[in-house]
Amino acid sequence: MIANLMMYARPETEAATIRFWALIREGLTERGIEAPEDLAQDAGEFGVWTDPNLVLSQTCGMPYRLWLHDRVGLVGTPDYGLEGCAPGHYRSAVVVRADDPRETLSDFREAVFAYNQTFSQSGYAAPYALCTGHGFWFENRVQTHGHRLSARAVAEGQADIAALDGVTWRLMQVYGELSDRLRVLCWTGESPGLPLITAKQQEVGAIRAAVVQAIDALDETDRMALGLRGVVGIPKVAYLSVPNPPESAGARPRPF
């Protein structure tokens, strides 16, 4: 058995995440579903997502629609209550240095764009859709392997612009991580948020009920720290209908 909740993990929310998992595990046990005592937060993402013994994890929308949707069960989509988004949806903050004088997205067409992965919805696909709608895509790109690393690359001058998951950006603002050195130039369009998944043979409905029960049981401090409002039932077709950048389908980092 394996489980993790790594997508928005950061030191300041680690304790709240552990307590959240304990509540989920309690609900799973009540429903006769075995679950590991501890989260495997340091395990490789694709190894977790495709593990036949997966109990619960959270993935990004693009890996789900490209490679996982027919191999896992869709538990539901956490609602983080992001401003400007429908429940269970999110968008990306397009950030630049606070002192950069350029004012519009088109002003950055020759800039260096930092991105986490080409299979990231919020870090790559969403800004790709936004920019191509303005008639360009960044010729100069640098891969960072993480949203917070992309933010740092912009703040420190290795890049000029990046797109950050709206939840990640909100957490960076809460904890004062580089947010005073960056500003939001604009926002991408919204898309379904990061779905919770389980192994295909698992009881999806029972797992969803355990997660909902756990969110309801969180104390207010932990709920605010994690930013959770509930779980939304966004259908698979909504994820599959989001377009992919042309280079992303072949971007899978390792065989699975």
C-alpha positions as a Markdown table, in Angstrom:
| # | Residue | x | y | z |
|---|---|---|---|---|
| 1 | Met | 0.0 | 0.0 | 0.0 |
| 2 | Ile | 1.2 | 3.5 | -0.7 |
| 3 | Ala | -0.2 | 7.0 | -0.5 |
| 4 | Asn | 1.1 | 10.5 | -0.7 |
| 5 | Leu | -0.1 | 14.1 | -0.9 |
| 6 | Met | 2.9 | 15.8 | -2.3 |
| 7 | Met | 1.7 | 18.3 | -4.9 |
| 8 | Tyr | 1.5 | 21.3 | -2.6 |
| 9 | Ala | 3.8 | 20.1 | 0.1 |
| 10 | Arg | 6.0 | 22.6 | 1.9 |
| 11 | Pro | 7.6 | 22.7 | 5.4 |
| 12 | Glu | 5.1 | 25.1 | 6.8 |
| 13 | Thr | 2.1 | 22.8 | 6.0 |
| 14 | Glu | 3.8 | 19.4 | 6.8 |
| 15 | Ala | 2.2 | 19.0 | 10.2 |
| 16 | Ala | -1.3 | 19.9 | 8.9 |
| 17 | Thr | -0.9 | 17.4 | 6.0 |
| 18 | Ile | 0.1 | 14.6 | 8.4 |
| 19 | Arg | -3.0 | 15.3 | 10.5 |
| 20 | Phe | -5.2 | 15.4 | 7.4 |
| 21 | Trp | -3.9 | 12.1 | 6.3 |
| 22 | Ala | -4.6 | 10.6 | 9.8 |
| 23 | Leu | -8.2 | 11.7 | 9.4 |
| 24 | Ile | -8.4 | 10.3 | 5.9 |
| 25 | Arg | -6.9 | 7.0 | 7.1 |
| 26 | Glu | -9.4 | 6.8 | 9.9 |
| 27 | Gly | -12.2 | 7.2 | 7.4 |
| 28 | Leu | -10.7 | 4.6 | 5.1 |
| 29 | Thr | -10.4 | 2.1 | 8.0 |
| 30 | Glu | -14.0 | 2.7 | 8.9 |
| 31 | Arg | -14.9 | 1.7 | 5.4 |
| 32 | Gly | -12.7 | -1.4 | 5.3 |
| 33 | Ile | -10.0 | 0.0 | 3.1 |
| 34 | Glu | -6.4 | -0.7 | 4.1 |
| 35 | Ala | -4.1 | 2.3 | 4.1 |
| 36 | Pro | -0.5 | 2.9 | 5.0 |
| 37 | Glu | 0.2 | 4.7 | 8.3 |
| 38 | Asp | 2.5 | 7.2 | 6.8 |
| 39 | Leu | 2.5 | 9.2 | 3.5 |
| 40 | Ala | 5.3 | 8.4 | 1.1 |
| 41 | Gln | 6.1 | 12.1 | 0.4 |
| 42 | Asp | 9.6 | 11.5 | -1.0 |
| 43 | Ala | 8.6 | 8.8 | -3.4 |
| 44 | Gly | 8.9 | 9.4 | -7.2 |
| 45 | Glu | 5.6 | 10.8 | -8.5 |
| 46 | Phe | 5.1 | 8.4 | -11.5 |
| 47 | Gly | 6.1 | 5.4 | -9.4 |
| 48 | Val | 3.4 | 6.4 | -6.9 |
| 49 | Trp | 0.7 | 7.2 | -9.5 |
| 50 | Thr | 1.1 | 3.9 | -11.3 |
| 51 | Asp | 1.6 | 1.7 | -8.3 |
| 52 | Pro | -1.0 | -1.1 | -8.3 |
| 53 | Asn | -1.3 | -0.7 | -4.5 |
| 54 | Leu | -2.0 | 3.0 | -4.6 |
| 55 | Val | -4.6 | 4.1 | -2.0 |
| 56 | Leu | -4.5 | 7.9 | -2.6 |
| 57 | Ser | -2.4 | 10.5 | -4.3 |
| 58 | Gln | -2.8 | 13.8 | -6.2 |
| 59 | Thr | -1.6 | 14.3 | -9.7 |
| 60 | Cys | -1.6 | 17.1 | -12.3 |
| 61 | Gly | -4.2 | 17.4 | -14.9 |
| 62 | Met | -1.9 | 16.9 | -17.9 |
| 63 | Pro | -0.3 | 13.6 | -16.7 |
| 64 | Tyr | -3.8 | 12.4 | -15.8 |
| 65 | Arg | -5.2 | 13.1 | -19.3 |
| 66 | Leu | -2.1 | 12.0 | -21.2 |
| 67 | Trp | -1.1 | 8.8 | -19.4 |
| 68 | Leu | -3.1 | 8.0 | -16.2 |
| 69 | His | -6.8 | 8.4 | -16.9 |
| 70 | Asp | -7.3 | 4.8 | -18.1 |
| 71 | Arg | -5.0 | 3.3 | -15.4 |
| 72 | Val | -6.3 | 4.9 | -12.2 |
| 73 | Gly | -9.6 | 5.7 | -10.5 |
| 74 | Leu | -10.6 | 9.4 | -10.3 |
| 75 | Val | -11.5 | 10.1 | -6.7 |
| 76 | Gly | -12.4 | 13.8 | -7.0 |
| 77 | Thr | -10.9 | 17.2 | -7.2 |
| 78 | Pro | -10.1 | 19.3 | -4.1 |
| 79 | Asp | -11.5 | 22.7 | -4.1 |
| 80 | Tyr | -9.0 | 25.3 | -2.8 |
| 81 | Gly | -11.4 | 28.3 | -3.2 |
| 82 | Leu | -9.2 | 30.2 | -5.6 |
| 83 | Glu | -10.4 | 33.6 | -6.4 |
| 84 | Gly | -11.7 | 34.0 | -10.0 |
| 85 | Cys | -12.1 | 30.2 | -10.4 |
| 86 | Ala | -15.1 | 27.8 | -10.3 |
| 87 | Pro | -15.0 | 25.3 | -7.5 |
| 88 | Gly | -12.4 | 22.7 | -8.0 |
| 89 | His | -10.7 | 24.7 | -10.8 |
| 90 | Tyr | -7.5 | 26.7 | -10.8 |
| 91 | Arg | -5.4 | 29.0 | -13.0 |
| 92 | Ser | -1.8 | 30.2 | -13.1 |
| 93 | Ala | -0.3 | 33.5 | -12.1 |
| 94 | Val | 2.0 | 34.7 | -14.7 |
| 95 | Val | 4.8 | 36.3 | -12.7 |
| 96 | Val | 7.7 | 38.6 | -13.5 |
| 97 | Arg | 10.2 | 40.6 | -11.4 |
| 98 | Ala | 8.6 | 43.3 | -9.4 |
| 99 | Asp | 10.9 | 46.0 | -11.0 |
| 100 | Asp | 10.5 | 44.8 | -14.6 |
| 101 | Pro | 9.1 | 47.7 | -16.6 |
| 102 | Arg | 7.4 | 45.7 | -19.2 |
| 103 | Glu | 3.6 | 45.9 | -18.9 |
| 104 | Thr | 1.9 | 43.4 | -21.2 |
| 105 | Leu | 2.4 | 39.7 | -22.0 |
| 106 | Ser | 3.3 | 40.6 | -25.6 |
| 107 | Asp | 6.2 | 42.7 | -24.2 |
| 108 | Phe | 7.8 | 39.5 | -23.0 |
| 109 | Arg | 7.7 | 37.5 | -26.3 |
| 110 | Glu | 11.5 | 37.6 | -26.5 |
| 111 | Ala | 12.0 | 37.0 | -22.8 |
| 112 | Val | 13.3 | 33.8 | -21.1 |
| 113 | Phe | 10.4 | 31.7 | -19.8 |
| 114 | Ala | 11.0 | 29.4 | -16.8 |
| 115 | Tyr | 8.8 | 26.3 | -16.5 |
| 116 | Asn | 8.7 | 23.3 | -14.2 |
| 117 | Gln | 7.9 | 20.5 | -16.6 |
| 118 | Thr | 6.5 | 20.3 | -20.2 |
| 119 | Phe | 3.8 | 17.9 | -18.8 |
| 120 | Ser | 2.6 | 20.5 | -16.2 |
| 121 | Gln | -0.8 | 22.0 | -16.9 |
| 122 | Ser | -0.3 | 25.1 | -14.8 |
| 123 | Gly | 3.4 | 25.6 | -15.6 |
| 124 | Tyr | 3.4 | 24.9 | -19.3 |
| 125 | Ala | 0.1 | 24.1 | -21.0 |
| 126 | Ala | -1.9 | 27.0 | -19.5 |
| 127 | Pro | 0.7 | 29.6 | -20.4 |
| 128 | Tyr | 1.1 | 28.0 | -23.8 |
| 129 | Ala | -2.6 | 28.4 | -24.5 |
| 130 | Leu | -2.5 | 32.0 | -23.2 |
| 131 | Cys | 0.6 | 33.0 | -25.3 |
| 132 | Thr | -0.4 | 31.3 | -28.5 |
| 133 | Gly | -3.7 | 33.2 | -28.2 |
| 134 | His | -1.6 | 36.3 | -28.4 |
| 135 | Gly | 0.3 | 35.0 | -31.5 |
| 136 | Phe | 3.5 | 33.7 | -30.0 |
| 137 | Trp | 5.3 | 31.2 | -27.8 |
| 138 | Phe | 8.5 | 31.7 | -26.0 |
| 139 | Glu | 11.6 | 30.7 | -28.1 |
| 140 | Asn | 13.8 | 31.1 | -25.0 |
| 141 | Arg | 12.9 | 28.6 | -22.3 |
| 142 | Val | 14.6 | 27.2 | -19.2 |
| 143 | Gln | 13.4 | 24.1 | -17.3 |
| 144 | Thr | 13.5 | 24.3 | -13.5 |
| 145 | His | 11.7 | 21.1 | -12.3 |
| 146 | Gly | 9.5 | 23.0 | -9.8 |
| 147 | His | 7.1 | 26.0 | -9.6 |
| 148 | Arg | 9.0 | 27.5 | -6.7 |
| 149 | Leu | 12.3 | 27.0 | -8.6 |
| 150 | Ser | 10.7 | 28.8 | -11.5 |
| 151 | Ala | 9.8 | 31.7 | -9.3 |
| 152 | Arg | 13.3 | 31.8 | -7.9 |
| 153 | Ala | 14.8 | 31.7 | -11.4 |
| 154 | Val | 12.7 | 34.8 | -12.3 |
| 155 | Ala | 13.5 | 36.6 | -9.0 |
| 156 | Glu | 17.2 | 36.0 | -9.4 |
| 157 | Gly | 17.4 | 36.9 | -13.1 |
| 158 | Gln | 18.0 | 33.5 | -14.7 |
| 159 | Ala | 14.6 | 33.9 | -16.4 |
| 160 | Asp | 12.2 | 36.8 | -16.9 |
| 161 | Ile | 8.7 | 35.2 | -16.7 |
| 162 | Ala | 7.0 | 32.1 | -15.3 |
| 163 | Ala | 3.5 | 30.6 | -14.8 |
| 164 | Leu | 2.9 | 29.4 | -11.2 |
| 165 | Asp | 0.0 | 27.2 | -10.1 |
| 166 | Gly | -2.5 | 29.5 | -8.3 |
| 167 | Val | -2.4 | 27.5 | -5.1 |
| 168 | Thr | 1.4 | 27.5 | -5.1 |
| 169 | Trp | 1.4 | 31.3 | -5.6 |
| 170 | Arg | -1.1 | 31.8 | -2.8 |
| 171 | Leu | 1.1 | 29.8 | -0.4 |
| 172 | Met | 4.2 | 31.7 | -1.5 |
| 173 | Gln | 2.4 | 34.9 | -0.6 |
| 174 | Val | 1.2 | 33.6 | 2.7 |
| 175 | Tyr | 4.7 | 32.5 | 3.7 |
| 176 | Gly | 6.5 | 35.5 | 2.1 |
| 177 | Glu | 8.6 | 33.3 | -0.3 |
| 178 | Leu | 9.9 | 35.6 | -3.0 |
| 179 | Ser | 6.5 | 37.3 | -3.3 |
| 180 | Asp | 7.9 | 40.7 | -2.6 |
| 181 | Arg | 10.3 | 40.3 | -5.5 |
| 182 | Leu | 7.7 | 39.2 | -8.0 |
| 183 | Arg | 4.4 | 40.6 | -9.4 |
| 184 | Val | 1.5 | 39.1 | -11.3 |
| 185 | Leu | 1.6 | 40.3 | -14.9 |
| 186 | Cys | -1.7 | 38.4 | -15.8 |
| 187 | Trp | -3.5 | 35.2 | -15.2 |
| 188 | Thr | -4.0 | 32.2 | -17.5 |
| 189 | Gly | -7.5 | 30.7 | -18.2 |
| 190 | Glu | -8.8 | 28.3 | -15.6 |
| 191 | Ser | -8.9 | 24.5 | -15.9 |
| 192 | Pro | -9.9 | 21.5 | -13.7 |
| 193 | Gly | -7.7 | 21.4 | -10.6 |
| 194 | Leu | -5.3 | 18.7 | -9.5 |
| 195 | Pro | -7.3 | 15.4 | -9.2 |
| 196 | Leu | -7.1 | 12.9 | -6.4 |
| 197 | Ile | -6.5 | 9.4 | -7.8 |
| 198 | Thr | -6.3 | 5.8 | -6.6 |
| 199 | Ala | -5.5 | 2.4 | -8.1 |
| 200 | Lys | -8.1 | 1.3 | -10.6 |
| 201 | Gln | -9.4 | -1.6 | -8.5 |
| 202 | Gln | -10.0 | 0.5 | -5.4 |
| 203 | Glu | -13.4 | 1.6 | -4.2 |
| 204 | Val | -13.5 | 5.2 | -5.5 |
| 205 | Gly | -16.7 | 6.2 | -3.8 |
| 206 | Ala | -15.6 | 5.0 | -0.4 |
| 207 | Ile | -12.3 | 6.8 | -0.7 |
| 208 | Arg | -14.0 | 10.0 | -1.8 |
| 209 | Ala | -16.3 | 9.8 | 1.2 |
| 210 | Ala | -13.3 | 9.3 | 3.5 |
| 211 | Val | -11.6 | 12.4 | 2.1 |
| 212 | Val | -14.7 | 14.5 | 2.4 |
| 213 | Gln | -15.2 | 13.4 | 5.9 |
| 214 | Ala | -11.6 | 14.3 | 6.7 |
| 215 | Ile | -11.9 | 17.8 | 5.3 |
| 216 | Asp | -15.0 | 18.3 | 7.3 |
| 217 | Ala | -13.2 | 17.1 | 10.5 |
| 218 | Leu | -10.1 | 19.3 | 10.0 |
| 219 | Asp | -9.8 | 22.0 | 12.6 |
| 220 | Glu | -10.0 | 25.5 | 11.3 |
| 221 | Thr | -6.2 | 26.2 | 11.5 |
| 222 | Asp | -5.3 | 23.1 | 9.5 |
| 223 | Arg | -8.1 | 23.8 | 6.9 |
| 224 | Met | -6.8 | 27.3 | 6.4 |
| 225 | Ala | -3.2 | 26.1 | 6.2 |
| 226 | Leu | -4.1 | 23.6 | 3.5 |
| 227 | Gly | -6.6 | 25.9 | 1.8 |
| 228 | Leu | -9.2 | 23.1 | 1.5 |
| 229 | Arg | -12.9 | 23.8 | 1.0 |
| 230 | Gly | -14.2 | 20.4 | -0.1 |
| 231 | Val | -14.1 | 17.9 | -3.0 |
| 232 | Val | -15.7 | 18.5 | -6.4 |
| 233 | Gly | -16.8 | 15.7 | -8.8 |
| 234 | Ile | -15.3 | 17.0 | -12.0 |
| 235 | Pro | -15.8 | 14.3 | -14.7 |
| 236 | Lys | -13.0 | 12.6 | -16.6 |
| 237 | Val | -14.2 | 14.1 | -19.9 |
| 238 | Ala | -13.6 | 17.6 | -18.5 |
| 239 | Tyr | -9.9 | 16.8 | -18.0 |
| 240 | Leu | -9.6 | 15.0 | -21.4 |
| 241 | Ser | -11.0 | 18.0 | -23.2 |
| 242 | Val | -8.2 | 20.3 | -22.1 |
| 243 | Pro | -5.7 | 20.8 | -25.1 |
| 244 | Asn | -2.1 | 19.8 | -24.8 |
| 245 | Pro | 0.9 | 21.7 | -26.2 |
| 246 | Pro | 2.3 | 19.7 | -29.2 |
| 247 | Glu | 5.6 | 18.7 | -27.5 |
| 248 | Ser | 4.0 | 17.5 | -24.2 |
| 249 | Ala | 2.8 | 14.1 | -25.2 |
| 250 | Gly | 6.3 | 12.8 | -25.6 |
| 251 | Ala | 7.5 | 14.4 | -22.4 |
| 252 | Arg | 7.0 | 11.4 | -20.1 |
| 253 | Pro | 10.2 | 11.4 | -18.0 |
| 254 | Arg | 10.6 | 7.6 | -17.5 |
| 255 | Pro | 8.9 | 4.3 | -18.6 |
| 256 | Phe | 5.9 | 3.2 | -16.6 |
